[in-house]
Amino acid sequence: MRDFRRLAVWEKSRELVLALYRTTKLFPREEMCGLVSQNRRCSASVAANIAEGCGRKGNGEFHRFLQIAAGSGANGTTIFF
């Protein structure tokens, strides 16, 4: 079992989540159920999948969760960055 908090990629994903929440707080209220919600969930999913992969046995499962995290990142957060 790996400690995900020691991974630079997890720390960067955590910073992304925090930055995205700060940024989307400034969005118009009518976007809360659409664009804001989707991007917040996508960014949080990246960090969560990295952490979950660290709790799995073997490198194969860890790599699978990293791929899932990469897919979550490509799903929505690229709109802003």
PDB file with SEQRES, HELIX, SHEET and CRYST1 records, atoms N, CA, C and O in Angstrom:
SEQRES   1 A   81  MET ARG ASP PHE ARG ARG LEU ALA VAL TRP GLU LYS SER          
SEQRES   2 A   81  ARG GLU LEU VAL LEU ALA LEU TYR ARG THR THR LYS LEU          
SEQRES   3 A   81  PHE PRO ARG GLU GLU MET CYS GLY LEU VAL SER GLN ASN          
SEQRES   4 A   81  ARG ARG CYS SER ALA SER VAL ALA ALA ASN ILE ALA GLU          
SEQRES   5 A   81  GLY CYS GLY ARG LYS GLY ASN GLY GLU PHE HIS ARG PHE          
SEQRES   6 A   81  LEU GLN ILE ALA ALA GLY SER GLY ALA ASN GLY THR THR          
SEQRES   7 A   81  ILE PHE PHE                                                  
HELIX    1 AA1 PHE A    4  ARG A    6  5                                   3    
HELIX    2 AA2 ALA A    8  THR A   24  1                                  17    
HELIX    3 AA3 ARG A   29  GLU A   31  5                                   3    
HELIX    4 AA4 MET A   32  VAL A   36  3                                   5    
HELIX    5 AA5 SER A   37  CYS A   54  1                                  18    
HELIX    6 AA6 GLY A   58  ASN A   75  1                                  18    
HELIX    7 AA7 THR A   77  ILE A   79  5                                   3    
CRYST1    1.000    1.000    1.000  90.00  90.00  90.00 P 1           1          
ATOM      1  N   MET A   1       0.843  -1.177   0.000  1.00  0.00           N  
ATOM      2  CA  MET A   1       0.000   0.000   0.000  1.00  0.00           C  
ATOM      3  C   MET A   1       0.896   1.250   0.000  1.00  0.00           C  
ATOM      4  O   MET A   1       1.762   1.415   0.860  1.00  0.00           O  
ATOM      5  N   ARG A   2       0.667   2.100  -0.963  1.00  0.00           N  
ATOM      6  CA  ARG A   2       1.440   3.331  -1.090  1.00  0.00           C  
ATOM      7  C   ARG A   2       0.756   4.466  -0.312  1.00  0.00           C  
ATOM      8  O   ARG A   2      -0.458   4.445  -0.112  1.00  0.00           O  
ATOM      9  N   ASP A   3       1.537   5.439   0.115  1.00  0.00           N  
ATOM     10  CA  ASP A   3       0.977   6.626   0.740  1.00  0.00           C  
ATOM     11  C   ASP A   3       0.784   7.674  -0.350  1.00  0.00           C  
ATOM     12  O   ASP A   3       1.748   8.283  -0.814  1.00  0.00           O  
ATOM     13  N   PHE A   4      -0.461   7.877  -0.753  1.00  0.00           N  
ATOM     14  CA  PHE A   4      -0.753   8.784  -1.873  1.00  0.00           C  
ATOM     15  C   PHE A   4      -0.321  10.218  -1.574  1.00  0.00           C  
ATOM     16  O   PHE A   4      -0.030  10.981  -2.495  1.00  0.00           O  
ATOM     17  N   ARG A   5      -0.277  10.590  -0.292  1.00  0.00           N  
ATOM     18  CA  ARG A   5       0.112  11.959   0.070  1.00  0.00           C  
ATOM     19  C   ARG A   5       1.573  12.259  -0.249  1.00  0.00           C  
ATOM     20  O   ARG A   5       1.980  13.421  -0.258  1.00  0.00           O  
ATOM     21  N   ARG A   6       2.360  11.224  -0.510  1.00  0.00           N  
ATOM     22  CA  ARG A   6       3.768  11.415  -0.862  1.00  0.00           C  
ATOM     23  C   ARG A   6       3.977  11.568  -2.369  1.00  0.00           C  
ATOM     24  O   ARG A   6       5.088  11.864  -2.809  1.00  0.00           O  
ATOM     25  N   LEU A   7       2.939  11.372  -3.153  1.00  0.00           N  
ATOM     26  CA  LEU A   7       3.048  11.462  -4.609  1.00  0.00           C  
ATOM     27  C   LEU A   7       2.849  12.903  -5.076  1.00  0.00           C  
ATOM     28  O   LEU A   7       1.867  13.554  -4.723  1.00  0.00           O  
ATOM     29  N   ALA A   8       3.793  13.382  -5.870  1.00  0.00           N  
ATOM     30  CA  ALA A   8       3.693  14.747  -6.405  1.00  0.00           C  
ATOM     31  C   ALA A   8       2.442  14.903  -7.272  1.00  0.00           C  
ATOM     32  O   ALA A   8       1.818  15.965  -7.270  1.00  0.00           O  
ATOM     33  N   VAL A   9       2.076  13.869  -8.002  1.00  0.00           N  
ATOM     34  CA  VAL A   9       0.903  13.954  -8.881  1.00  0.00           C  
ATOM     35  C   VAL A   9      -0.372  14.113  -8.059  1.00  0.00           C  
ATOM     36  O   VAL A   9      -1.289  14.819  -8.479  1.00  0.00           O  
ATOM     37  N   TRP A  10      -0.447  13.465  -6.889  1.00  0.00           N  
ATOM     38  CA  TRP A  10      -1.624  13.637  -6.039  1.00  0.00           C  
ATOM     39  C   TRP A  10      -1.657  15.055  -5.475  1.00  0.00           C  
ATOM     40  O   TRP A  10      -2.718  15.678  -5.438  1.00  0.00           O  
ATOM     41  N   GLU A  11      -0.520  15.565  -5.041  1.00  0.00           N  
ATOM     42  CA  GLU A  11      -0.452  16.924  -4.503  1.00  0.00           C  
ATOM     43  C   GLU A  11      -0.865  17.941  -5.564  1.00  0.00           C  
ATOM     44  O   GLU A  11      -1.593  18.888  -5.264  1.00  0.00           O  
ATOM     45  N   LYS A  12      -0.408  17.754  -6.796  1.00  0.00           N  
ATOM     46  CA  LYS A  12      -0.802  18.658  -7.894  1.00  0.00           C  
ATOM     47  C   LYS A  12      -2.306  18.568  -8.155  1.00  0.00           C  
ATOM     48  O   LYS A  12      -2.956  19.584  -8.401  1.00  0.00           O  
ATOM     49  N   SER A  13      -2.853  17.364  -8.102  1.00  0.00           N  
ATOM     50  CA  SER A  13      -4.296  17.212  -8.338  1.00  0.00           C  
ATOM     51  C   SER A  13      -5.089  17.866  -7.215  1.00  0.00           C  
ATOM     52  O   SER A  13      -6.149  18.442  -7.458  1.00  0.00           O  
ATOM     53  N   ARG A  14      -4.591  17.783  -6.006  1.00  0.00           N  
ATOM     54  CA  ARG A  14      -5.231  18.445  -4.866  1.00  0.00           C  
ATOM     55  C   ARG A  14      -5.195  19.960  -5.049  1.00  0.00           C  
ATOM     56  O   ARG A  14      -6.192  20.639  -4.800  1.00  0.00           O  
ATOM     57  N   GLU A  15      -4.063  20.487  -5.477  1.00  0.00           N  
ATOM     58  CA  GLU A  15      -3.960  21.923  -5.745  1.00  0.00           C  
ATOM     59  C   GLU A  15      -4.934  22.352  -6.841  1.00  0.00           C  
ATOM     60  O   GLU A  15      -5.517  23.435  -6.778  1.00  0.00           O  
ATOM     61  N   LEU A  16      -5.103  21.494  -7.844  1.00  0.00           N  
ATOM     62  CA  LEU A  16      -6.050  21.781  -8.919  1.00  0.00           C  
ATOM     63  C   LEU A  16      -7.474  21.860  -8.378  1.00  0.00           C  
ATOM     64  O   LEU A  16      -8.225  22.768  -8.734  1.00  0.00           O  
ATOM     65  N   VAL A  17      -7.845  20.919  -7.525  1.00  0.00           N  
ATOM     66  CA  VAL A  17      -9.193  20.935  -6.940  1.00  0.00           C  
ATOM     67  C   VAL A  17      -9.423  22.239  -6.191  1.00  0.00           C  
ATOM     68  O   VAL A  17     -10.446  22.896  -6.382  1.00  0.00           O  
ATOM     69  N   LEU A  18      -8.477  22.613  -5.343  1.00  0.00           N  
ATOM     70  CA  LEU A  18      -8.627  23.841  -4.558  1.00  0.00           C  
ATOM     71  C   LEU A  18      -8.714  25.078  -5.453  1.00  0.00           C  
ATOM     72  O   LEU A  18      -9.534  25.966  -5.217  1.00  0.00           O  
ATOM     73  N   ALA A  19      -7.865  25.130  -6.479  1.00  0.00           N  
ATOM     74  CA  ALA A  19      -7.881  26.268  -7.406  1.00  0.00           C  
ATOM     75  C   ALA A  19      -9.195  26.322  -8.185  1.00  0.00           C  
ATOM     76  O   ALA A  19      -9.750  27.398  -8.410  1.00  0.00           O  
ATOM     77  N   LEU A  20      -9.682  25.160  -8.590  1.00  0.00           N  
ATOM     78  CA  LEU A  20     -10.924  25.115  -9.356  1.00  0.00           C  
ATOM     79  C   LEU A  20     -12.108  25.553  -8.507  1.00  0.00           C  
ATOM     80  O   LEU A  20     -12.986  26.267  -8.990  1.00  0.00           O  
ATOM     81  N   TYR A  21     -12.141  25.133  -7.250  1.00  0.00           N  
ATOM     82  CA  TYR A  21     -13.226  25.575  -6.368  1.00  0.00           C  
ATOM     83  C   TYR A  21     -13.185  27.081  -6.157  1.00  0.00           C  
ATOM     84  O   TYR A  21     -14.226  27.738  -6.165  1.00  0.00           O  
ATOM     85  N   ARG A  22     -11.978  27.636  -5.967  1.00  0.00           N  
ATOM     86  CA  ARG A  22     -11.862  29.092  -5.805  1.00  0.00           C  
ATOM     87  C   ARG A  22     -12.327  29.818  -7.070  1.00  0.00           C  
ATOM     88  O   ARG A  22     -13.039  30.819  -6.994  1.00  0.00           O  
ATOM     89  N   THR A  23     -11.923  29.311  -8.215  1.00  0.00           N  
ATOM     90  CA  THR A  23     -12.264  29.945  -9.489  1.00  0.00           C  
ATOM     91  C   THR A  23     -13.756  29.856  -9.779  1.00  0.00           C  
ATOM     92  O   THR A  23     -14.381  30.850 -10.149  1.00  0.00           O  
ATOM     93  N   THR A  24     -14.325  28.666  -9.612  1.00  0.00           N  
ATOM     94  CA  THR A  24     -15.739  28.478  -9.961  1.00  0.00           C  
ATOM     95  C   THR A  24     -16.672  29.156  -8.974  1.00  0.00           C  
ATOM     96  O   THR A  24     -17.849  29.351  -9.279  1.00  0.00           O  
ATOM     97  N   LYS A  25     -16.179  29.521  -7.801  1.00  0.00           N  
ATOM     98  CA  LYS A  25     -16.993  30.271  -6.849  1.00  0.00           C  
ATOM     99  C   LYS A  25     -17.396  31.627  -7.434  1.00  0.00           C  
ATOM    100  O   LYS A  25     -18.403  32.216  -7.043  1.00  0.00           O  
ATOM    101  N   LEU A  26     -16.588  32.101  -8.374  1.00  0.00           N  
ATOM    102  CA  LEU A  26     -16.832  33.404  -8.999  1.00  0.00           C  
ATOM    103  C   LEU A  26     -17.784  33.327 -10.194  1.00  0.00           C  
ATOM    104  O   LEU A  26     -18.176  34.359 -10.739  1.00  0.00           O  
ATOM    105  N   PHE A  27     -18.153  32.121 -10.601  1.00  0.00           N  
ATOM    106  CA  PHE A  27     -19.018  31.939 -11.764  1.00  0.00           C  
ATOM    107  C   PHE A  27     -20.447  32.384 -11.452  1.00  0.00           C  
ATOM    108  O   PHE A  27     -20.840  32.454 -10.288  1.00  0.00           O  
ATOM    109  N   PRO A  28     -21.212  32.681 -12.489  1.00  0.00           N  
ATOM    110  CA  PRO A  28     -22.620  33.045 -12.287  1.00  0.00           C  
ATOM    111  C   PRO A  28     -23.406  31.903 -11.636  1.00  0.00           C  
ATOM    112  O   PRO A  28     -23.126  30.726 -11.862  1.00  0.00           O  
ATOM    113  N   ARG A  29     -24.368  32.272 -10.845  1.00  0.00           N  
ATOM    114  CA  ARG A  29     -25.174  31.294 -10.106  1.00  0.00           C  
ATOM    115  C   ARG A  29     -25.862  30.275 -11.034  1.00  0.00           C  
ATOM    116  O   ARG A  29     -26.031  29.114 -10.664  1.00  0.00           O  
ATOM    117  N   GLU A  30     -26.248  30.707 -12.216  1.00  0.00           N  
ATOM    118  CA  GLU A  30     -26.951  29.786 -13.130  1.00  0.00           C  
ATOM    119  C   GLU A  30     -26.056  28.671 -13.664  1.00  0.00           C  
ATOM    120  O   GLU A  30     -26.553  27.710 -14.251  1.00  0.00           O  
ATOM    121  N   GLU A  31     -24.758  28.787 -13.469  1.00  0.00           N  
ATOM    122  CA  GLU A  31     -23.827  27.737 -13.918  1.00  0.00           C  
ATOM    123  C   GLU A  31     -23.559  26.685 -12.848  1.00  0.00           C  
ATOM    124  O   GLU A  31     -22.856  25.710 -13.113  1.00  0.00           O  
ATOM    125  N   MET A  32     -24.102  26.862 -11.644  1.00  0.00           N  
ATOM    126  CA  MET A  32     -23.800  25.952 -10.535  1.00  0.00           C  
ATOM    127  C   MET A  32     -24.196  24.499 -10.832  1.00  0.00           C  
ATOM    128  O   MET A  32     -23.509  23.577 -10.393  1.00  0.00           O  
ATOM    129  N   CYS A  33     -25.262  24.287 -11.550  1.00  0.00           N  
ATOM    130  CA  CYS A  33     -25.711  22.920 -11.833  1.00  0.00           C  
ATOM    131  C   CYS A  33     -25.098  22.349 -13.099  1.00  0.00           C  
ATOM    132  O   CYS A  33     -25.241  21.155 -13.363  1.00  0.00           O  
ATOM    133  N   GLY A  34     -24.434  23.150 -13.869  1.00  0.00           N  
ATOM    134  CA  GLY A  34     -23.870  22.690 -15.132  1.00  0.00           C  
ATOM    135  C   GLY A  34     -22.365  22.669 -15.119  1.00  0.00           C  
ATOM    136  O   GLY A  34     -21.743  21.737 -14.608  1.00  0.00           O  
ATOM    137  N   LEU A  35     -21.792  23.696 -15.681  1.00  0.00           N  
ATOM    138  CA  LEU A  35     -20.349  23.796 -15.868  1.00  0.00           C  
ATOM    139  C   LEU A  35     -19.574  23.690 -14.559  1.00  0.00           C  
ATOM    140  O   LEU A  35     -18.576  22.972 -14.489  1.00  0.00           O  
ATOM    141  N   VAL A  36     -20.012  24.383 -13.540  1.00  0.00           N  
ATOM    142  CA  VAL A  36     -19.312  24.374 -12.251  1.00  0.00           C  
ATOM    143  C   VAL A  36     -19.337  22.981 -11.642  1.00  0.00           C  
ATOM    144  O   VAL A  36     -18.296  22.460 -11.244  1.00  0.00           O  
ATOM    145  N   SER A  37     -20.490  22.387 -11.567  1.00  0.00           N  
ATOM    146  CA  SER A  37     -20.635  21.066 -10.962  1.00  0.00           C  
ATOM    147  C   SER A  37     -19.799  20.019 -11.686  1.00  0.00           C  
ATOM    148  O   SER A  37     -19.101  19.232 -11.047  1.00  0.00           O  
ATOM    149  N   GLN A  38     -19.864  20.004 -12.996  1.00  0.00           N  
ATOM    150  CA  GLN A  38     -19.124  19.015 -13.772  1.00  0.00           C  
ATOM    151  C   GLN A  38     -17.621  19.147 -13.540  1.00  0.00           C  
ATOM    152  O   GLN A  38     -16.937  18.143 -13.343  1.00  0.00           O  
ATOM    153  N   ASN A  39     -17.109  20.352 -13.561  1.00  0.00           N  
ATOM    154  CA  ASN A  39     -15.680  20.555 -13.416  1.00  0.00           C  
ATOM    155  C   ASN A  39     -15.200  20.283 -11.996  1.00  0.00           C  
ATOM    156  O   ASN A  39     -14.097  19.771 -11.805  1.00  0.00           O  
ATOM    157  N   ARG A  40     -15.995  20.612 -11.020  1.00  0.00           N  
ATOM    158  CA  ARG A  40     -15.626  20.282  -9.643  1.00  0.00           C  
ATOM    159  C   ARG A  40     -15.564  18.773  -9.442  1.00  0.00           C  
ATOM    160  O   ARG A  40     -14.633  18.263  -8.818  1.00  0.00           O  
ATOM    161  N   ARG A  41     -16.552  18.062  -9.967  1.00  0.00           N  
ATOM    162  CA  ARG A  41     -16.562  16.599  -9.828  1.00  0.00           C  
ATOM    163  C   ARG A  41     -15.399  15.959 -10.571  1.00  0.00           C  
ATOM    164  O   ARG A  41     -14.782  15.023 -10.063  1.00  0.00           O  
ATOM    165  N   CYS A  42     -15.093  16.448 -11.758  1.00  0.00           N  
ATOM    166  CA  CYS A  42     -13.975  15.903 -12.536  1.00  0.00           C  
ATOM    167  C   CYS A  42     -12.652  16.074 -11.807  1.00  0.00           C  
ATOM    168  O   CYS A  42     -11.862  15.135 -11.713  1.00  0.00           O  
ATOM    169  N   SER A  43     -12.415  17.268 -11.293  1.00  0.00           N  
ATOM    170  CA  SER A  43     -11.138  17.522 -10.628  1.00  0.00           C  
ATOM    171  C   SER A  43     -11.019  16.710  -9.338  1.00  0.00           C  
ATOM    172  O   SER A  43      -9.950  16.175  -9.044  1.00  0.00           O  
ATOM    173  N   ALA A  44     -12.096  16.612  -8.572  1.00  0.00           N  
ATOM    174  CA  ALA A  44     -12.065  15.818  -7.342  1.00  0.00           C  
ATOM    175  C   ALA A  44     -11.864  14.339  -7.656  1.00  0.00           C  
ATOM    176  O   ALA A  44     -11.222  13.622  -6.889  1.00  0.00           O  
ATOM    177  N   SER A  45     -12.403  13.885  -8.768  1.00  0.00           N  
ATOM    178  CA  SER A  45     -12.265  12.497  -9.169  1.00  0.00           C  
ATOM    179  C   SER A  45     -10.814  12.132  -9.484  1.00  0.00           C  
ATOM    180  O   SER A  45     -10.391  11.004  -9.233  1.00  0.00           O  
ATOM    181  N   VAL A  46     -10.062  13.068 -10.025  1.00  0.00           N  
ATOM    182  CA  VAL A  46      -8.643  12.812 -10.322  1.00  0.00           C  
ATOM    183  C   VAL A  46      -7.911  12.467  -9.034  1.00  0.00           C  
ATOM    184  O   VAL A  46      -7.255  11.429  -8.949  1.00  0.00           O  
ATOM    185  N   ALA A  47      -8.022  13.335  -8.031  1.00  0.00           N  
ATOM    186  CA  ALA A  47      -7.341  13.099  -6.748  1.00  0.00           C  
ATOM    187  C   ALA A  47      -7.839  11.820  -6.077  1.00  0.00           C  
ATOM    188  O   ALA A  47      -7.047  11.055  -5.528  1.00  0.00           O  
ATOM    189  N   ALA A  48      -9.147  11.591  -6.121  1.00  0.00           N  
ATOM    190  CA  ALA A  48      -9.721  10.411  -5.484  1.00  0.00           C  
ATOM    191  C   ALA A  48      -9.244   9.118  -6.137  1.00  0.00           C  
ATOM    192  O   ALA A  48      -8.964   8.144  -5.438  1.00  0.00           O  
ATOM    193  N   ASN A  49      -9.147   9.093  -7.449  1.00  0.00           N  
ATOM    194  CA  ASN A  49      -8.695   7.885  -8.138  1.00  0.00           C  
ATOM    195  C   ASN A  49      -7.218   7.599  -7.895  1.00  0.00           C  
ATOM    196  O   ASN A  49      -6.822   6.437  -7.812  1.00  0.00           O  
ATOM    197  N   ILE A  50      -6.407   8.634  -7.780  1.00  0.00           N  
ATOM    198  CA  ILE A  50      -4.996   8.426  -7.449  1.00  0.00           C  
ATOM    199  C   ILE A  50      -4.896   7.821  -6.057  1.00  0.00           C  
ATOM    200  O   ILE A  50      -4.159   6.856  -5.852  1.00  0.00           O  
ATOM    201  N   ALA A  51      -5.628   8.376  -5.100  1.00  0.00           N  
ATOM    202  CA  ALA A  51      -5.608   7.861  -3.733  1.00  0.00           C  
ATOM    203  C   ALA A  51      -6.128   6.422  -3.681  1.00  0.00           C  
ATOM    204  O   ALA A  51      -5.548   5.577  -2.999  1.00  0.00           O  
ATOM    205  N   GLU A  52      -7.196   6.150  -4.385  1.00  0.00           N  
ATOM    206  CA  GLU A  52      -7.754   4.791  -4.378  1.00  0.00           C  
ATOM    207  C   GLU A  52      -6.789   3.797  -4.998  1.00  0.00           C  
ATOM    208  O   GLU A  52      -6.647   2.677  -4.507  1.00  0.00           O  
ATOM    209  N   GLY A  53      -6.125   4.200  -6.074  1.00  0.00           N  
ATOM    210  CA  GLY A  53      -5.147   3.315  -6.707  1.00  0.00           C  
ATOM    211  C   GLY A  53      -4.004   2.951  -5.775  1.00  0.00           C  
ATOM    212  O   GLY A  53      -3.470   1.843  -5.833  1.00  0.00           O  
ATOM    213  N   CYS A  54      -3.636   3.887  -4.920  1.00  0.00           N  
ATOM    214  CA  CYS A  54      -2.560   3.624  -3.956  1.00  0.00           C  
ATOM    215  C   CYS A  54      -2.951   2.558  -2.934  1.00  0.00           C  
ATOM    216  O   CYS A  54      -2.089   1.880  -2.375  1.00  0.00           O  
ATOM    217  N   GLY A  55      -4.224   2.418  -2.699  1.00  0.00           N  
ATOM    218  CA  GLY A  55      -4.704   1.428  -1.746  1.00  0.00           C  
ATOM    219  C   GLY A  55      -4.897   0.043  -2.338  1.00  0.00           C  
ATOM    220  O   GLY A  55      -5.216  -0.899  -1.613  1.00  0.00           O  
ATOM    221  N   ARG A  56      -4.711  -0.090  -3.623  1.00  0.00           N  
ATOM    222  CA  ARG A  56      -4.884  -1.383  -4.289  1.00  0.00           C  
ATOM    223  C   ARG A  56      -3.606  -2.192  -4.270  1.00  0.00           C  
ATOM    224  O   ARG A  56      -2.511  -1.660  -4.090  1.00  0.00           O  
ATOM    225  N   LYS A  57      -3.769  -3.488  -4.460  1.00  0.00           N  
ATOM    226  CA  LYS A  57      -2.610  -4.380  -4.496  1.00  0.00           C  
ATOM    227  C   LYS A  57      -2.047  -4.451  -5.901  1.00  0.00           C  
ATOM    228  O   LYS A  57      -2.791  -4.580  -6.873  1.00  0.00           O  
ATOM    229  N   GLY A  58      -0.749  -4.366  -6.002  1.00  0.00           N  
ATOM    230  CA  GLY A  58      -0.080  -4.567  -7.281  1.00  0.00           C  
ATOM    231  C   GLY A  58      -0.044  -3.325  -8.157  1.00  0.00           C  
ATOM    232  O   GLY A  58      -0.894  -2.440  -8.064  1.00  0.00           O  
ATOM    233  N   ASN A  59       0.959  -3.294  -9.001  1.00  0.00           N  
ATOM    234  CA  ASN A  59       1.146  -2.164  -9.908  1.00  0.00           C  
ATOM    235  C   ASN A  59       0.089  -2.102 -10.994  1.00  0.00           C  
ATOM    236  O   ASN A  59      -0.262  -1.014 -11.450  1.00  0.00           O  
ATOM    237  N   GLY A  60      -0.426  -3.252 -11.418  1.00  0.00           N  
ATOM    238  CA  GLY A  60      -1.435  -3.268 -12.479  1.00  0.00           C  
ATOM    239  C   GLY A  60      -2.678  -2.484 -12.094  1.00  0.00           C  
ATOM    240  O   GLY A  60      -3.167  -1.664 -12.870  1.00  0.00           O  
ATOM    241  N   GLU A  61      -3.188  -2.738 -10.891  1.00  0.00           N  
ATOM    242  CA  GLU A  61      -4.372  -2.007 -10.431  1.00  0.00           C  
ATOM    243  C   GLU A  61      -4.065  -0.536 -10.210  1.00  0.00           C  
ATOM    244  O   GLU A  61      -4.885   0.328 -10.520  1.00  0.00           O  
ATOM    245  N   PHE A  62      -2.872  -0.247  -9.667  1.00  0.00           N  
ATOM    246  CA  PHE A  62      -2.467   1.145  -9.458  1.00  0.00           C  
ATOM    247  C   PHE A  62      -2.447   1.892 -10.787  1.00  0.00           C  
ATOM    248  O   PHE A  62      -2.966   3.003 -10.885  1.00  0.00           O  
ATOM    249  N   HIS A  63      -1.853   1.289 -11.799  1.00  0.00           N  
ATOM    250  CA  HIS A  63      -1.791   1.919 -13.120  1.00  0.00           C  
ATOM    251  C   HIS A  63      -3.179   2.103 -13.721  1.00  0.00           C  
ATOM    252  O   HIS A  63      -3.443   3.103 -14.390  1.00  0.00           O  
ATOM    253  N   ARG A  64      -4.063   1.142 -13.486  1.00  0.00           N  
ATOM    254  CA  ARG A  64      -5.438   1.251 -13.983  1.00  0.00           C  
ATOM    255  C   ARG A  64      -6.130   2.480 -13.388  1.00  0.00           C  
ATOM    256  O   ARG A  64      -6.813   3.218 -14.099  1.00  0.00           O  
ATOM    257  N   PHE A  65      -5.950   2.693 -12.093  1.00  0.00           N  
ATOM    258  CA  PHE A  65      -6.567   3.853 -11.454  1.00  0.00           C  
ATOM    259  C   PHE A  65      -5.926   5.162 -11.907  1.00  0.00           C  
ATOM    260  O   PHE A  65      -6.595   6.194 -11.963  1.00  0.00           O  
ATOM    261  N   LEU A  66      -4.642   5.125 -12.227  1.00  0.00           N  
ATOM    262  CA  LEU A  66      -4.008   6.320 -12.788  1.00  0.00           C  
ATOM    263  C   LEU A  66      -4.598   6.649 -14.153  1.00  0.00           C  
ATOM    264  O   LEU A  66      -4.776   7.820 -14.491  1.00  0.00           O  
ATOM    265  N   GLN A  67      -4.902   5.619 -14.936  1.00  0.00           N  
ATOM    266  CA  GLN A  67      -5.540   5.849 -16.233  1.00  0.00           C  
ATOM    267  C   GLN A  67      -6.940   6.429 -16.061  1.00  0.00           C  
ATOM    268  O   GLN A  67      -7.351   7.308 -16.818  1.00  0.00           O  
ATOM    269  N   ILE A  68      -7.665   5.937 -15.070  1.00  0.00           N  
ATOM    270  CA  ILE A  68      -8.998   6.465 -14.791  1.00  0.00           C  
ATOM    271  C   ILE A  68      -8.897   7.930 -14.369  1.00  0.00           C  
ATOM    272  O   ILE A  68      -9.697   8.763 -14.795  1.00  0.00           O  
ATOM    273  N   ALA A  69      -7.905   8.238 -13.529  1.00  0.00           N  
ATOM    274  CA  ALA A  69      -7.683   9.623 -13.094  1.00  0.00           C  
ATOM    275  C   ALA A  69      -7.367  10.523 -14.284  1.00  0.00           C  
ATOM    276  O   ALA A  69      -7.866  11.645 -14.369  1.00  0.00           O  
ATOM    277  N   ALA A  70      -6.547  10.036 -15.194  1.00  0.00           N  
ATOM    278  CA  ALA A  70      -6.205  10.818 -16.384  1.00  0.00           C  
ATOM    279  C   ALA A  70      -7.454  11.070 -17.228  1.00  0.00           C  
ATOM    280  O   ALA A  70      -7.632  12.162 -17.767  1.00  0.00           O  
ATOM    281  N   GLY A  71      -8.299  10.081 -17.340  1.00  0.00           N  
ATOM    282  CA  GLY A  71      -9.547  10.249 -18.081  1.00  0.00           C  
ATOM    283  C   GLY A  71     -10.465  11.267 -17.431  1.00  0.00           C  
ATOM    284  O   GLY A  71     -11.114  12.051 -18.123  1.00  0.00           O  
ATOM    285  N   SER A  72     -10.524  11.260 -16.115  1.00  0.00           N  
ATOM    286  CA  SER A  72     -11.338  12.245 -15.402  1.00  0.00           C  
ATOM    287  C   SER A  72     -10.804  13.646 -15.640  1.00  0.00           C  
ATOM    288  O   SER A  72     -11.578  14.590 -15.805  1.00  0.00           O  
ATOM    289  N   GLY A  73      -9.506  13.783 -15.658  1.00  0.00           N  
ATOM    290  CA  GLY A  73      -8.892  15.085 -15.900  1.00  0.00           C  
ATOM    291  C   GLY A  73      -9.175  15.596 -17.298  1.00  0.00           C  
ATOM    292  O   GLY A  73      -9.356  16.797 -17.499  1.00  0.00           O  
ATOM    293  N   ALA A  74      -9.215  14.705 -18.250  1.00  0.00           N  
ATOM    294  CA  ALA A  74      -9.479  15.096 -19.628  1.00  0.00           C  
ATOM    295  C   ALA A  74     -10.958  15.394 -19.849  1.00  0.00           C  
ATOM    296  O   ALA A  74     -11.321  16.005 -20.854  1.00  0.00           O  
ATOM    297  N   ASN A  75     -11.798  14.977 -18.940  1.00  0.00           N  
ATOM    298  CA  ASN A  75     -13.235  15.108 -19.097  1.00  0.00           C  
ATOM    299  C   ASN A  75     -13.750  16.530 -18.976  1.00  0.00           C  
ATOM    300  O   ASN A  75     -14.748  16.869 -19.611  1.00  0.00           O  
ATOM    301  N   GLY A  76     -13.096  17.381 -18.176  1.00  0.00           N  
ATOM    302  CA  GLY A  76     -13.707  18.688 -18.014  1.00  0.00           C  
ATOM    303  C   GLY A  76     -12.779  19.803 -17.572  1.00  0.00           C  
ATOM    304  O   GLY A  76     -12.984  20.958 -17.949  1.00  0.00           O  
ATOM    305  N   THR A  77     -11.786  19.493 -16.800  1.00  0.00           N  
ATOM    306  CA  THR A  77     -10.986  20.556 -16.216  1.00  0.00           C  
ATOM    307  C   THR A  77     -10.112  21.268 -17.241  1.00  0.00           C  
ATOM    308  O   THR A  77      -9.593  22.348 -16.958  1.00  0.00           O  
ATOM    309  N   THR A  78      -9.944  20.698 -18.403  1.00  0.00           N  
ATOM    310  CA  THR A  78      -9.124  21.344 -19.427  1.00  0.00           C  
ATOM    311  C   THR A  78      -9.817  22.583 -20.001  1.00  0.00           C  
ATOM    312  O   THR A  78      -9.195  23.354 -20.732  1.00  0.00           O  
ATOM    313  N   ILE A  79     -11.065  22.776 -19.685  1.00  0.00           N  
ATOM    314  CA  ILE A  79     -11.787  23.960 -20.155  1.00  0.00           C  
ATOM    315  C   ILE A  79     -11.128  25.225 -19.615  1.00  0.00           C  
ATOM    316  O   ILE A  79     -11.076  26.243 -20.305  1.00  0.00           O  
ATOM    317  N   PHE A  80     -10.629  25.164 -18.395  1.00  0.00           N  
ATOM    318  CA  PHE A  80     -10.084  26.339 -17.733  1.00  0.00           C  
ATOM    319  C   PHE A  80      -8.583  26.498 -17.887  1.00  0.00           C  
ATOM    320  O   PHE A  80      -8.066  27.610 -17.787  1.00  0.00           O  
ATOM    321  N   PHE A  81      -7.875  25.402 -18.129  1.00  0.00           N  
ATOM    322  CA  PHE A  81      -6.410  25.468 -18.100  1.00  0.00           C  
ATOM    323  C   PHE A  81      -5.797  25.136 -19.427  1.00  0.00           C  
ATOM    324  O   PHE A  81      -4.573  25.148 -19.562  1.00  0.00           O  
TER     325      PHE A  81                                                      
END                                                                             
